[in-house]
Amino acid sequence: MIRIAHISDTHITSESAYKGYAYDLIVSEINRGNFDFVIHTGDVTNQGLREEYERAAYELKKIQKPLVVIPGNHDVRNVGYELFQKFIGPLNGVFEFENGVVIWVDSTIPDLSDGRVGGYKFKWLKAKLEEYSKREFKIIAAHHHIVPLPDTGRERNVLFNAGDVLDLMLRHEVSLYTCGHKHVPNVYRVEDMVVDNAGCTSCRKTRKGDVNSYNIITLHDDGRIEVTIKRVTGERAKKEREPVRPKIFVPKEKRLFRIVQLSESNVSDRVYFRRKVLENAIRTINERIKPDLVIHCGDIVDMGIERYYEKAYEFYEKIKAQKLVVPGHNDITYLGYDLFREYFGDPNILEIGRFTFIPVISAQYETPIGVVGRIGQRIIAKHLEEYRETFTVVVMHHNIVPIPRSRERGFLEDAGDVLRMLTREKANLVLTGHGGNSFGIKVENTPIVNASSVSWELHRNPYGNTFNLIDIYRDLMVVFEVQATWGSGRLLGMWKIKEPFNP
């Protein structure tokens, strides 16, 4: 068994922002505890100044355990990355321990709060994951968060290439991603990986009146990972992750429901709209797939003008199955807000047997940035509670987890709170359609599936224009991505339903 103390965001300075007594209290606990080593995930200093680094070097020596320190965005201010290497250590590196490895990565951008794991660094990280592929515990440590966090206000400062980094870690079966940055302690299970965010160890800037804290990570011999959030008040919150075995599941009963998920058709008269591709996709849906429901997750037109809506309506009227359409940000530009309602109606809750589909309007006027809002979150949570005995599917346009090959800018500004609400209320499935690429991932017990563009040339999917096919069984959910031109498919995700659904 390995025990790790995870601290972050000490913000050491001579000013009042630094709470030295909290730091000393936590360090004293760590020194007395049976920890094997300590990880500090950045913002060691407050402004990256020399006098701060001099004091930080002194304070860090109080920790009487092996120590891994990663730079944060505050550390690289004022060319502080040079001082970090002088007073603290290397910006990137590897720490090996019994049957495991910590690979730490500098995710900072000088003088910005945003993060990035750039091209050369990304290749270095991939090479290290391949080098240590046989280690049972593979830990990646960086400063910036990889999935949206609750209670942090407007979503921003996530890694610009968070989707690519997340995809890389899942492909290489990383056990734990550990980070800081947002001053909020939080633990998620993402597929079979634990995402561990530490709060702030010794800074006054806590969220919603919280106190200073650190995380205790326990790596068990049987592969389990346990994370305990330990506050200076003594309060503890524990989460545990157990590896999923086996990784391949076989449906035991007949299929209960079939969904086709589309997005970003962007119907228009521009050259980027691939009319024949959309026609072929609709033909494939009608003749080969024959779903119970077709869902379009936004951007059905390229601009909210009448002739585009007329064309879109003509296309989608050809689909024989029942349809549910939610608007994207393109759909409500210009007169689109009214035209969407005229041609496709207000999206309302749809009940089909024991399946309930809950549409969410996240698009705003004239901006790709979406929002659900505090009232909207409460309404969705109420619906999820009301329909808890059914299979609940939440449908929206904006992605709530980062998408590979897309620059993540916090396109849903309250993504952290929305993600917490959906996972806490145990939505059975979440469907999104922003970013121009397909992606499927399970956060806690909720699969989240993003659709690529079905007929728009400006997409980010190496597989081309696609749509998703989702088959739901009593104890299993299988998602395929279908190439819109040729009809060939590939597996996008397969998840066991933890509590088998009784139709």
KOLMARLUM-482773 format. One line per field, with one value per residue (C-alpha): x, y, z; residue in one letter. Coordinates in steps of 0.05 Angstrom, whole numbers. Layout:
<lomars>
X <- c(X  ...);
Y <- c(Y  ...);
Z <- c(Z  ...);
resn <- c(A  ...);
</lomars>
This chain:
<lomars>
X <- c(0  25  0  10  -4  -29  -22  -32  -37  3  13  73  84  100  30  -34  -57  -11  -37  27  -7  -51  11  49  -12  -19  57  58  3  39  105  71  31  55  61  109  115  82  58  50  10  31  22  76  86  37  72  134  180  250  235  174  216  269  216  182  248  253  180  183  243  196  165  203  180  202  170  147  132  97  95  29  6  25  95  111  91  148  191  184  195  269  267  226  282  334  298  250  270  255  190  176  200  188  186  187  160  143  102  84  107  89  99  94  81  87  19  30  33  76  35  -32  -79  -96  -60  -33  8  42  63  133  110  51  98  144  84  62  133  137  69  94  160  124  64  75  71  7  -2  10  -1  0  9  -2  -29  -91  -156  -176  -252  -297  -302  -363  -364  -312  -355  -348  -312  -245  -171  -179  -123  -131  -119  -154  -191  -127  -93  -154  -159  -84  -89  -149  -116  -54  -95  -71  -94  -95  -93  -77  -80  -98  -109  -182  -178  -234  -223  -260  -255  -286  -281  -273  -278  -228  -185  -189  -186  -163  -166  -135  -162  -114  -66  -49  -84  -141  -177  -222  -290  -358  -328  -289  -226  -155  -146  -104  -119  -96  -87  -82  -60  -81  -45  -108  -110  -161  -150  -179  -178  -196  -205  -177  -195  -158  -223  -216  -273  -261  -294  -274  -281  -258  -245  -241  -215  -270  -258  -272  -268  -311  -385  -436  -510  -551  -620  -652  -642  -692  -682  -642  -622  -589  -552  -537  -505  -478  -513  -507  -555  -540  -522  -448  -396  -380  -449  -446  -516  -505  -472  -533  -579  -539  -540  -615  -623  -579  -619  -685  -666  -613  -613  -687  -680  -734  -714  -670  -638  -605  -559  -558  -532  -583  -572  -510  -546  -615  -646  -711  -685  -636  -691  -735  -680  -666  -740  -744  -684  -707  -779  -753  -732  -785  -770  -793  -747  -723  -683  -649  -619  -546  -513  -517  -591  -610  -569  -608  -682  -664  -695  -764  -751  -728  -794  -833  -801  -781  -822  -802  -762  -803  -794  -807  -831  -827  -845  -797  -748  -750  -713  -699  -679  -635  -629  -556  -548  -545  -553  -493  -440  -414  -410  -468  -500  -552  -558  -573  -648  -640  -597  -650  -704  -663  -648  -722  -738  -685  -715  -785  -768  -718  -756  -745  -683  -665  -628  -607  -599  -562  -517  -455  -404  -391  -327  -267  -268  -204  -176  -215  -188  -225  -247  -301  -357  -408  -393  -424  -400  -371  -437  -477  -431  -436  -512  -518  -472  -502  -573  -550  -573  -569  -541  -521  -519  -482  -461  -410  -338  -340  -314  -343  -325  -354  -334  -364  -359  -378  -437  -462  -439  -431  -431  -413  -433  -389  -413  -458  -452  -406  -338  -305  -303  -247  -261  -208  -264  -301  -373  -409  -468  -475  -516  -534  -563  -590  -599  -622  -551  -509  -502  -464  -446  -422  -398  -426  -391  -443  -419  -402  -443  -384  -381  -332  -341  -343  -360  -388  -412  -444  -506  -490  -563  -595  -655  -722  -766);
Y <- c(0  70  133  201  271  317  392  451  526  548  618  632  707  759  787  769  723  669  632  606  575  531  509  492  454  412  400  377  327  302  294  254  211  148  180  152  218  286  318  393  411  483  556  548  623  680  723  684  736  721  736  690  634  644  636  579  540  549  528  467  441  433  374  312  266  257  314  325  397  421  494  532  593  640  610  628  701  751  698  657  592  608  618  555  513  548  544  485  437  415  436  366  299  228  201  125  87  14  -12  59  124  198  236  310  360  436  458  533  589  649  707  672  634  586  520  478  415  437  395  374  365  323  278  273  254  201  172  168  133  82  74  60  24  -38  -1  -17  55  109  179  243  307  377  443  455  417  368  366  423  433  453  515  553  606  614  556  579  564  491  462  488  416  382  335  309  300  265  219  204  185  140  104  91  69  123  108  178  250  298  374  439  509  524  521  469  398  349  277  245  177  185  117  76  136  179  255  285  361  390  452  506  488  557  613  658  650  591  581  593  599  533  523  501  428  374  306  237  187  113  63  -7  -70  -96  -35  6  80  118  194  229  305  327  398  435  432  357  344  285  265  199  169  102  75  1  -22  -48  -120  -146  -89  -123  -136  -177  -160  -215  -196  -163  -90  -44  22  50  123  159  221  276  345  404  390  465  465  525  544  551  506  475  443  373  362  293  269  289  257  192  194  202  144  100  118  102  39  5  30  42  76  87  161  210  265  327  362  431  473  444  506  548  614  631  654  630  597  555  533  515  471  439  424  391  346  324  313  254  218  166  158  205  265  310  372  422  488  503  571  577  562  623  676  731  709  638  639  648  607  547  546  556  499  450  471  482  422  390  329  267  202  138  78  76  124  198  250  317  373  430  498  519  566  641  698  712  673  602  605  568  569  529  576  563  561  515  468  464  449  394  363  365  329  276  264  262  210  171  106  112  113  188  219  292  325  391  425  447  396  389  349  368  342  316  359  419  480  480  550  533  533  518  571  533  465  447  457  423  363  355  361  309  259  271  261  199  216  151  185  255  272  334  360  416  415  380  313  251  229  182  180  159  206  173  130  176  164  228  222  279  276  299  339  299  343  403  403  443  388  358  284  241  191  243  265  218  207  163  99  83  16  7  -61  -77  -78  -49  12  8  69  64  121  113  144  187  174  100  74  38  40  38  29  95  69  10  17  -30  -1  -5  -12  -55  -20  -55  -37);
Z <- c(0  -18  16  -17  11  -43  -29  -75  -82  -22  -53  -9  -3  49  42  79  22  51  112  143  203  157  119  183  210  147  141  213  199  138  175  231  182  147  78  26  -11  -24  -89  -93  -156  -164  -146  -95  -97  -108  -160  -181  -148  -123  -50  -54  -82  -28  26  -12  -14  62  74  29  69  128  92  116  60  -12  -50  -122  -140  -204  -227  -227  -266  -209  -205  -278  -272  -280  -315  -251  -288  -287  -212  -203  -234  -191  -124  -131  -186  -258  -292  -318  -293  -268  -197  -191  -132  -117  -176  -197  -227  -223  -287  -275  -330  -332  -359  -351  -401  -379  -351  -366  -321  -377  -387  -443  -454  -519  -578  -556  -484  -507  -546  -485  -441  -491  -494  -418  -413  -464  -426  -360  -390  -347  -281  -243  -219  -270  -241  -282  -242  -270  -245  -288  -282  -337  -328  -306  -230  -188  -144  -185  -218  -293  -326  -354  -348  -365  -408  -480  -505  -447  -493  -525  -457  -428  -489  -484  -410  -420  -478  -436  -375  -328  -257  -229  -254  -197  -201  -165  -193  -176  -100  -96  -71  -116  -137  -200  -230  -305  -338  -298  -279  -216  -226  -161  -150  -87  -53  -28  27  53  14  37  -30  -15  -48  -15  54  52  93  75  59  28  -2  21  -35  -18  -71  -49  -69  -104  -151  -113  -106  -46  -41  24  27  94  117  172  213  215  166  119  53  21  -49  -74  -143  -159  -227  -274  -294  -345  -395  -448  -435  -473  -473  -442  -468  -528  -544  -509  -546  -605  -612  -670  -647  -698  -691  -731  -797  -809  -868  -913  -984  -966  -997  -929  -924  -953  -979  -1008  -944  -903  -954  -950  -874  -873  -923  -879  -817  -851  -888  -847  -775  -762  -694  -642  -637  -674  -632  -662  -612  -643  -701  -748  -792  -804  -791  -765  -830  -861  -925  -885  -838  -897  -925  -858  -848  -916  -899  -830  -850  -890  -826  -811  -737  -681  -672  -616  -635  -588  -614  -619  -619  -695  -694  -654  -691  -726  -727  -709  -640  -669  -732  -692  -654  -718  -756  -700  -640  -568  -542  -487  -444  -486  -455  -496  -454  -395  -428  -412  -454  -421  -469  -443  -477  -468  -529  -522  -573  -618  -579  -580  -504  -472  -403  -366  -306  -233  -244  -303  -262  -208  -260  -292  -224  -208  -273  -260  -191  -219  -272  -231  -242  -317  -361  -363  -422  -418  -487  -499  -549  -510  -488  -413  -419  -463  -534  -569  -625  -601  -565  -498  -478  -428  -480  -426  -375  -317  -339  -271  -234  -290  -290  -215  -218  -274  -240  -170  -196  -234  -304  -343  -406  -429  -503  -529  -597  -596  -618  -686  -660  -629  -559  -507  -434  -368  -309  -243  -266  -323  -395  -435  -511  -558  -632  -689  -748  -794  -856  -845  -878  -822  -770  -727  -736  -771  -785  -827  -822  -774  -729  -667  -659  -587  -568  -497  -464  -394  -365  -421  -467  -533  -575  -647  -691  -762  -822  -856  -927  -926  -868  -836  -760  -703  -628  -590  -521  -483  -411  -362  -329  -255  -235  -290  -321  -315  -374);
resn <- c(M  I  R  I  A  H  I  S  D  T  H  I  T  S  E  S  A  Y  K  G  Y  A  Y  D  L  I  V  S  E  I  N  R  G  N  F  D  F  V  I  H  T  G  D  V  T  N  Q  G  L  R  E  E  Y  E  R  A  A  Y  E  L  K  K  I  Q  K  P  L  V  V  I  P  G  N  H  D  V  R  N  V  G  Y  E  L  F  Q  K  F  I  G  P  L  N  G  V  F  E  F  E  N  G  V  V  I  W  V  D  S  T  I  P  D  L  S  D  G  R  V  G  G  Y  K  F  K  W  L  K  A  K  L  E  E  Y  S  K  R  E  F  K  I  I  A  A  H  H  H  I  V  P  L  P  D  T  G  R  E  R  N  V  L  F  N  A  G  D  V  L  D  L  M  L  R  H  E  V  S  L  Y  T  C  G  H  K  H  V  P  N  V  Y  R  V  E  D  M  V  V  D  N  A  G  C  T  S  C  R  K  T  R  K  G  D  V  N  S  Y  N  I  I  T  L  H  D  D  G  R  I  E  V  T  I  K  R  V  T  G  E  R  A  K  K  E  R  E  P  V  R  P  K  I  F  V  P  K  E  K  R  L  F  R  I  V  Q  L  S  E  S  N  V  S  D  R  V  Y  F  R  R  K  V  L  E  N  A  I  R  T  I  N  E  R  I  K  P  D  L  V  I  H  C  G  D  I  V  D  M  G  I  E  R  Y  Y  E  K  A  Y  E  F  Y  E  K  I  K  A  Q  K  L  V  V  P  G  H  N  D  I  T  Y  L  G  Y  D  L  F  R  E  Y  F  G  D  P  N  I  L  E  I  G  R  F  T  F  I  P  V  I  S  A  Q  Y  E  T  P  I  G  V  V  G  R  I  G  Q  R  I  I  A  K  H  L  E  E  Y  R  E  T  F  T  V  V  V  M  H  H  N  I  V  P  I  P  R  S  R  E  R  G  F  L  E  D  A  G  D  V  L  R  M  L  T  R  E  K  A  N  L  V  L  T  G  H  G  G  N  S  F  G  I  K  V  E  N  T  P  I  V  N  A  S  S  V  S  W  E  L  H  R  N  P  Y  G  N  T  F  N  L  I  D  I  Y  R  D  L  M  V  V  F  E  V  Q  A  T  W  G  S  G  R  L  L  G  M  W  K  I  K  E  P  F  N  P);
</lomars>
